[in-house]
Amino acid sequence: MTCNLNATCGVSYRTYSAYKSHIYRRHSSQLYSSEPTFYNINASCTNNNEQEDVDLPVDSNIIYDDYNNELFYLDNDVLLDLSTYENKEEPARTTASLSSTTVQENPSVSTLDIKKSYTSFIMQLREEFLVPKNTTHVICCYIITLMKCLEVLLEAQAKDIIDDNVCSKASKEKSTNKVIELNVLKGVIKNVCHEIQCITKNEYQFTKSCEEFFSYYPPEEIIVSANDEELEQGYFIPIDKSLSLMLRSQTILTEILRNFQQQRMAVEIDEDLMLSYRDGHFGSRIDDNNLPEQYRSRIDFINLVAICPTKIFKDNMKAKRFLQPIIDNLNQLQVNGLFINGVHIKFSFSTMVADNLAAHLIGGLQLNFNSGYFCRRCYIKYADKNLPILMSKADTRTSTDHDKFIEKMIQNPYESPLMGITRKSTFEQLIGFHPIMSLPGDLMHDFIEGICPLVMMAILKQASSMRLVTYGEI
């Protein structure tokens, strides 16, 4: 491998690892340059009448992958086996492509189909495999280069179909062949290349293609800064639009409605039952990973609603500006619902899942857990947290008490924090939400880090007092 990045370099290496080390050692400035240096692809094709093949003098290039932090060396004389870079653990995924069209008996593919398929391909690279935009631009350039070389190859192989010197039998056979004029073929290739270039020309064109073919819309921008402040914004994806796109599938909608009906019937039989899953032996052998897929929680099943810098939530006014569109959207869903495939689906807010710190932040409770009234369940003080108190004597928080304390704080803001309450909840305008009733306990914090250590400590103390085990053995 010879380094041609610099005219004065020209160093040759036998192994890729040595070549890679040289690149990082001598040409690191080019790797981390903000200007893309790999768009200039020399793809001039020459028509050589003495040879049947078409020469494709394409310069060697170094491509830096920002995501994997690896270098890929592309050379005319080197065959790169992409199968060695496949992730064998990643399950096969299908995307919209032309395969469903070409397998038909009478395939009919238009330029619009090619444009839609290519948009889906680029979107999968960027959204699923996190390929940088610069890399997708390189892929587009190589596809255009390939098609132009194919055009030159077809032109070189083109022959005159009509020949006055051939026999009549040969003429009769040729008359049944399907032919296309070379100018028409070149026009089709040129049109396809133009459409591919337009899709990845810039971010605006790519977004418009996603909207046209897949009804994918960019998130809404939320300005949280004041007019006289430095611009700060967050982004919000309307929940009603996401639900509408998901529930358009009749299969998904039918499964959800059937599940609701089954839960309703189970609750009518057993009023104390909230939610139960008792299909066979999965409860005792949950580690077998054989739980049916529809009952599993997967990260790609969680839909993004909004995103913003964490520092926005440290400012109460900015947090309200950011959360207000989300609250309005949730209230609209609860009031109006959605009409999907002729079915009116109603929604109601139930609970908000959060860890302990986030729950206190949303509920307007103190964020310091080392003093004062640190618990959002009861009014115990931090100094008394280790005292043995019966559950029947614990002074638990109620919605009525919480609202009274909020009124006192409004009348006298200098009393904040009051019984662990610092302000109104940022979700106070959300229908059905209350910081005391709608923020369930954090399983990891309250149970595994809270109750379990106390229970284990009591068990170990009892075992030690019974001389079943010593602290040294523990």
Legacy VTK file of the C-alpha trace (Angstrom):
# vtk DataFile Version 3.0
C-alpha trace
ASCII
DATASET POLYDATA
POINTS 474 float
0.000 0.000 0.000
1.398 3.364 -1.077
0.392 6.629 0.570
-0.592 9.211 -2.047
-2.188 11.736 0.284
0.767 14.021 -0.151
2.901 14.492 -3.250
6.064 14.338 -1.148
5.027 11.240 0.836
4.872 8.111 -1.331
5.691 5.705 1.521
4.781 2.046 0.856
3.638 -0.523 3.420
3.011 -4.246 3.197
0.341 -4.491 5.910
-2.794 -2.490 6.524
-2.001 -1.959 10.216
1.310 -0.291 9.370
-0.373 1.837 6.739
-3.063 2.859 9.238
-0.439 3.854 11.817
1.288 5.979 9.188
-1.965 7.776 8.394
-2.606 8.629 12.026
1.037 9.628 12.575
1.678 11.725 9.462
-1.737 12.790 8.150
-3.904 13.180 11.245
-4.719 16.775 10.274
-6.452 15.545 7.129
-8.413 12.900 9.039
-9.951 15.371 11.444
-10.358 18.199 9.003
-13.828 19.752 8.976
-13.728 19.958 5.194
-14.641 16.700 3.439
-11.748 15.579 1.257
-13.166 12.472 -0.321
-15.854 13.819 -2.615
-13.559 14.293 -5.586
-13.886 10.960 -7.305
-12.076 10.760 -10.602
-14.485 8.619 -12.599
-13.602 9.464 -16.177
-14.305 6.506 -18.455
-12.462 5.902 -21.705
-13.767 3.969 -24.655
-11.007 1.717 -25.942
-12.012 0.005 -29.212
-9.147 -2.469 -28.917
-10.425 -3.841 -25.609
-13.775 -5.210 -24.612
-13.530 -3.924 -21.044
-13.878 -0.297 -20.073
-11.030 1.241 -18.110
-12.170 3.021 -14.967
-9.240 5.095 -13.672
-10.504 6.009 -10.216
-7.992 7.479 -7.792
-7.306 5.675 -4.534
-8.960 7.347 -1.563
-8.807 7.264 2.198
-12.206 7.378 3.877
-12.459 8.078 7.586
-15.529 6.674 9.320
-16.536 9.052 12.129
-18.765 6.471 13.775
-16.440 3.489 13.956
-13.198 5.494 14.099
-11.679 3.283 11.431
-9.943 3.837 8.131
-10.951 2.066 4.946
-8.454 1.928 2.105
-10.024 1.828 -1.341
-7.797 0.885 -4.257
-8.485 -0.230 -7.804
-6.416 -3.392 -7.306
-7.791 -4.330 -3.893
-11.040 -6.215 -3.435
-12.770 -5.235 -0.182
-14.969 -8.018 1.200
-17.758 -6.161 2.999
-19.106 -9.394 4.463
-16.238 -9.404 6.961
-17.543 -6.151 8.447
-21.076 -7.407 8.992
-22.387 -7.618 12.524
-23.326 -11.264 12.867
-25.284 -10.621 16.037
-27.506 -8.045 14.371
-30.696 -9.708 13.101
-31.556 -9.337 9.459
-33.719 -6.340 8.823
-35.801 -5.609 5.803
-36.368 -2.251 4.228
-38.430 -0.953 1.392
-36.616 -1.900 -1.785
-37.193 -2.845 -5.368
-37.051 -6.559 -4.614
-40.799 -6.743 -4.061
-41.296 -5.231 -7.482
-38.734 -7.153 -9.471
-39.959 -10.553 -8.323
-43.286 -9.990 -10.002
-44.023 -11.690 -13.286
-44.483 -8.378 -15.081
-42.145 -5.971 -13.297
-43.019 -2.298 -13.640
-40.480 0.053 -12.096
-40.661 3.807 -12.489
-38.201 6.533 -11.608
-40.403 7.349 -8.629
-39.980 3.786 -7.325
-36.199 4.073 -7.591
-36.269 7.424 -5.806
-38.417 6.008 -3.002
-36.183 2.949 -2.622
-33.019 5.036 -2.492
-34.570 7.381 0.081
-35.411 4.373 2.249
-31.851 3.086 1.865
-30.260 6.377 2.923
-32.706 6.760 5.789
-31.835 3.287 7.076
-28.121 4.074 6.916
-28.547 7.299 8.860
-31.245 6.342 11.378
-30.587 2.642 12.018
-26.855 2.240 11.427
-25.923 5.845 12.392
-23.846 6.404 9.258
-22.649 10.041 9.083
-24.104 12.311 6.428
-20.703 12.762 4.764
-20.427 9.004 4.312
-23.862 8.771 2.681
-22.726 11.520 0.327
-19.740 9.382 -0.671
-22.044 6.422 -1.307
-24.161 8.599 -3.577
-21.074 9.697 -5.527
-19.985 6.102 -6.087
-23.447 5.065 -7.259
-23.493 7.913 -9.779
-19.997 6.945 -10.907
-21.045 3.329 -11.353
-24.052 4.274 -13.455
-21.994 6.566 -15.669
-19.454 3.806 -16.213
-22.303 1.434 -17.039
-23.520 3.915 -19.617
-20.093 4.007 -21.271
-19.905 0.207 -21.197
-23.303 -0.151 -22.899
-22.347 2.405 -25.504
-19.134 0.497 -26.240
-21.027 -2.781 -26.611
-23.832 -1.315 -28.715
-24.106 -2.729 -32.234
-26.190 -1.964 -35.211
-29.173 -4.349 -35.128
-30.139 -3.854 -38.743
-27.642 -5.498 -41.085
-28.396 -5.788 -44.812
-25.913 -8.643 -45.242
-27.456 -11.074 -42.733
-29.709 -13.863 -43.912
-33.473 -13.529 -43.775
-33.698 -16.144 -40.978
-31.379 -14.142 -38.788
-33.349 -11.003 -39.614
-36.568 -12.764 -38.623
-35.065 -13.809 -35.274
-33.765 -10.330 -34.573
-37.140 -8.784 -35.291
-38.524 -10.517 -32.203
-35.878 -9.039 -29.894
-36.732 -6.080 -27.675
-34.451 -3.159 -28.438
-34.043 0.346 -27.069
-32.360 3.315 -28.648
-29.063 4.274 -27.085
-30.153 7.894 -26.668
-33.245 6.770 -24.756
-31.149 4.523 -22.512
-28.716 7.329 -21.799
-31.629 9.616 -20.992
-33.032 7.127 -18.469
-29.664 6.717 -16.757
-29.187 10.473 -16.672
-32.633 10.941 -15.136
-31.987 8.320 -12.445
-28.622 9.892 -11.599
-30.281 13.292 -11.302
-32.956 11.978 -8.937
-30.369 10.244 -6.735
-28.258 13.386 -6.572
-31.274 15.499 -5.627
-32.139 13.296 -2.645
-28.783 13.707 -0.885
-27.933 17.116 -2.287
-28.679 18.764 1.062
-30.607 18.134 4.256
-33.678 20.007 3.014
-34.055 17.822 -0.086
-33.614 14.631 1.951
-36.247 15.762 4.463
-38.700 16.579 1.667
-38.190 13.121 0.152
-38.888 11.484 3.524
-42.078 13.526 3.832
-43.180 12.649 0.299
-42.648 8.894 0.435
-42.979 7.923 4.095
-44.879 10.802 5.739
-41.882 11.468 7.982
-41.888 15.037 9.240
-39.107 16.899 11.063
-39.617 17.588 14.773
-41.109 20.883 15.853
-38.675 23.430 17.228
-39.415 24.903 20.660
-37.690 28.178 21.535
-37.120 28.241 25.295
-34.908 31.324 25.591
-36.212 34.859 25.965
-35.805 37.492 23.256
-32.828 39.113 24.971
-31.064 35.820 25.718
-28.830 33.522 23.718
-30.885 31.221 21.511
-31.766 27.916 23.167
-34.196 25.437 21.717
-35.540 21.935 22.076
-37.381 19.646 19.691
-40.760 18.012 20.021
-42.399 15.189 18.039
-46.215 15.411 18.391
-47.509 12.326 20.151
-50.776 12.251 18.211
-48.922 12.059 14.885
-46.695 9.228 16.109
-49.681 7.272 17.405
-51.608 7.835 14.170
-48.757 6.429 12.083
-48.353 3.431 14.400
-52.047 2.586 14.645
-52.706 2.769 10.915
-51.718 -0.875 10.820
-54.951 -2.777 11.290
-53.063 -5.701 12.824
-51.533 -3.555 15.567
-54.820 -1.797 16.259
-56.714 -5.086 16.483
-54.112 -6.571 18.839
-54.277 -3.536 21.145
-58.079 -3.522 21.270
-58.121 -7.265 21.947
-55.625 -6.808 24.774
-57.795 -4.068 26.306
-60.824 -6.328 26.145
-58.958 -9.200 27.817
-57.761 -6.937 30.629
-61.268 -5.561 31.145
-62.710 -9.057 31.406
-59.965 -10.118 33.836
-60.645 -7.113 36.083
-64.383 -7.847 36.101
-63.645 -11.350 37.376
-61.093 -10.201 39.958
-61.558 -6.589 41.104
-58.215 -6.587 42.945
-56.300 -7.539 39.795
-54.526 -4.663 38.057
-52.464 -6.475 35.430
-51.379 -10.095 35.254
-49.386 -12.274 32.918
-49.690 -15.970 33.756
-49.083 -17.856 30.539
-47.494 -21.124 31.567
-44.048 -21.429 33.084
-42.474 -18.141 32.043
-42.655 -16.710 35.550
-40.385 -19.381 37.005
-37.999 -19.506 34.038
-37.904 -15.920 32.882
-34.146 -16.157 32.273
-34.695 -18.534 29.349
-35.382 -15.559 27.049
-38.418 -17.375 25.686
-40.964 -14.751 26.695
-43.142 -13.994 23.635
-41.920 -10.961 21.747
-45.133 -8.969 22.164
-44.590 -8.969 25.932
-40.985 -7.837 25.885
-39.680 -4.326 26.334
-37.280 -3.246 23.619
-35.526 0.054 23.172
-36.736 0.415 19.580
-40.326 0.165 20.822
-39.889 3.380 22.817
-40.814 6.419 20.721
-38.989 9.705 21.195
-41.284 12.564 22.246
-38.894 15.442 22.870
-35.230 16.220 23.334
-33.386 19.173 24.836
-30.214 19.992 26.820
-30.422 19.034 30.505
-29.643 22.571 31.647
-33.043 23.744 30.402
-34.759 21.905 33.265
-32.647 23.784 35.806
-34.490 26.974 34.820
-38.165 26.829 35.811
-39.357 29.256 33.117
-37.436 27.505 30.321
-38.695 24.128 31.495
-42.289 25.381 31.324
-41.775 26.747 27.805
-40.324 23.440 26.685
-42.979 21.210 28.302
-46.025 23.317 27.408
-46.418 21.933 23.827
-46.141 18.382 25.199
-48.792 19.080 27.841
-51.118 20.651 25.270
-50.669 17.668 22.966
-51.453 15.174 25.749
-54.516 17.157 26.816
-55.760 17.225 23.228
-55.422 13.447 23.055
-57.404 13.024 26.272
-60.176 15.384 25.172
-60.553 14.519 21.481
-58.847 11.142 21.064
-57.950 9.768 17.632
-59.973 8.373 14.735
-58.033 5.468 13.217
-59.573 3.339 10.455
-63.039 4.400 11.524
-62.409 3.583 15.201
-62.547 6.340 17.826
-59.750 5.693 20.325
-59.831 7.551 23.635
-56.857 8.206 25.890
-56.374 9.055 29.547
-53.226 9.873 31.492
-52.208 7.332 34.114
-48.666 7.573 35.454
-45.298 9.037 34.589
-42.307 6.729 34.858
-39.120 8.375 36.097
-36.164 7.685 38.324
-36.103 9.174 41.799
-34.285 12.407 40.935
-36.325 13.078 37.795
-39.578 12.397 39.655
-38.686 15.027 42.263
-37.711 17.455 39.508
-41.030 16.985 37.696
-43.097 17.011 40.889
-41.571 20.207 42.263
-39.998 18.485 45.287
-36.583 19.096 46.804
-33.636 17.573 44.955
-31.455 17.226 48.041
-31.817 13.780 49.598
-29.383 14.366 52.489
-31.492 16.688 54.617
-35.029 17.808 55.357
-38.122 16.065 54.021
-36.425 14.041 51.317
-39.196 11.461 50.660
-42.086 12.092 48.283
-44.130 9.311 49.937
-44.191 10.491 53.525
-43.111 13.347 55.791
-40.200 11.607 57.465
-37.080 13.687 58.014
-33.634 12.628 56.922
-32.443 12.506 60.541
-35.192 9.996 61.384
-34.847 7.766 58.322
-33.224 4.897 60.265
-35.753 4.858 63.087
-38.102 1.840 63.179
-41.552 3.225 62.351
-44.657 1.142 61.775
-46.422 1.626 58.457
-49.666 2.353 60.304
-48.021 5.289 62.076
-46.182 6.703 59.076
-47.411 10.162 58.080
-47.927 9.708 54.343
-48.379 12.495 51.816
-51.822 13.121 50.296
-53.019 15.190 47.360
-55.049 17.436 49.659
-52.090 18.217 51.906
-49.857 18.860 48.911
-52.293 21.371 47.421
-52.575 23.181 50.774
-48.814 23.525 51.019
-48.689 24.878 47.466
-51.261 27.551 48.388
-49.189 28.558 51.414
-46.089 28.880 49.264
-47.952 31.056 46.755
-49.054 33.368 49.555
-45.584 33.421 51.102
-42.843 32.429 48.614
-40.149 32.807 51.270
-41.380 29.628 53.011
-39.994 27.462 50.192
-39.141 24.648 50.598
-42.146 23.669 52.692
-42.282 20.053 53.874
-39.990 19.119 50.985
-42.073 20.997 48.380
-40.249 23.718 46.432
-42.727 24.803 43.743
-45.652 23.788 41.585
-45.148 20.827 39.318
-44.201 21.627 35.728
-47.008 19.283 34.653
-49.698 20.933 36.775
-51.809 21.736 33.677
-51.798 18.130 32.450
-55.232 16.577 32.821
-55.180 13.679 35.277
-51.713 14.439 36.656
-50.863 15.057 40.299
-47.322 14.859 41.686
-48.434 12.727 44.641
-50.547 10.212 42.710
-48.920 10.121 39.242
-45.256 9.542 40.091
-44.835 5.884 41.130
-41.869 4.658 43.088
-38.534 4.013 41.445
-38.066 0.239 41.560
-34.277 0.413 41.485
-33.969 3.197 44.059
-36.827 2.383 46.441
-36.760 -1.409 46.342
-33.337 -2.709 45.335
-31.332 0.149 46.883
-33.780 0.888 49.689
-35.796 -2.028 51.030
-33.567 -4.925 49.977
-30.412 -3.738 51.817
-32.409 -3.187 55.017
-34.003 -6.620 54.789
-30.671 -8.288 54.038
-29.016 -6.473 56.930
-31.766 -7.630 59.316
-31.435 -11.216 58.066
-27.652 -11.203 58.497
-27.926 -9.744 61.984
-30.428 -12.425 62.957
-28.258 -15.162 61.452
-25.250 -13.842 63.368
-27.181 -13.708 66.659
-28.256 -17.330 66.144
-24.588 -18.222 65.446
-25.456 -19.591 62.031
-22.807 -17.454 60.381
-20.122 -15.032 61.513
-19.362 -11.583 60.159
-15.962 -12.864 59.107
-17.582 -15.524 56.937
-19.904 -12.922 55.436
LINES 1 475
474 0 1 2 3 4 5 6 7 8 9 10 11 12 13 14 15 16 17 18 19 20 21 22 23 24 25 26 27 28 29 30 31 32 33 34 35 36 37 38 39 40 41 42 43 44 45 46 47 48 49 50 51 52 53 54 55 56 57 58 59 60 61 62 63 64 65 66 67 68 69 70 71 72 73 74 75 76 77 78 79 80 81 82 83 84 85 86 87 88 89 90 91 92 93 94 95 96 97 98 99 100 101 102 103 104 105 106 107 108 109 110 111 112 113 114 115 116 117 118 119 120 121 122 123 124 125 126 127 128 129 130 131 132 133 134 135 136 137 138 139 140 141 142 143 144 145 146 147 148 149 150 151 152 153 154 155 156 157 158 159 160 161 162 163 164 165 166 167 168 169 170 171 172 173 174 175 176 177 178 179 180 181 182 183 184 185 186 187 188 189 190 191 192 193 194 195 196 197 198 199 200 201 202 203 204 205 206 207 208 209 210 211 212 213 214 215 216 217 218 219 220 221 222 223 224 225 226 227 228 229 230 231 232 233 234 235 236 237 238 239 240 241 242 243 244 245 246 247 248 249 250 251 252 253 254 255 256 257 258 259 260 261 262 263 264 265 266 267 268 269 270 271 272 273 274 275 276 277 278 279 280 281 282 283 284 285 286 287 288 289 290 291 292 293 294 295 296 297 298 299 300 301 302 303 304 305 306 307 308 309 310 311 312 313 314 315 316 317 318 319 320 321 322 323 324 325 326 327 328 329 330 331 332 333 334 335 336 337 338 339 340 341 342 343 344 345 346 347 348 349 350 351 352 353 354 355 356 357 358 359 360 361 362 363 364 365 366 367 368 369 370 371 372 373 374 375 376 377 378 379 380 381 382 383 384 385 386 387 388 389 390 391 392 393 394 395 396 397 398 399 400 401 402 403 404 405 406 407 408 409 410 411 412 413 414 415 416 417 418 419 420 421 422 423 424 425 426 427 428 429 430 431 432 433 434 435 436 437 438 439 440 441 442 443 444 445 446 447 448 449 450 451 452 453 454 455 456 457 458 459 460 461 462 463 464 465 466 467 468 469 470 471 472 473
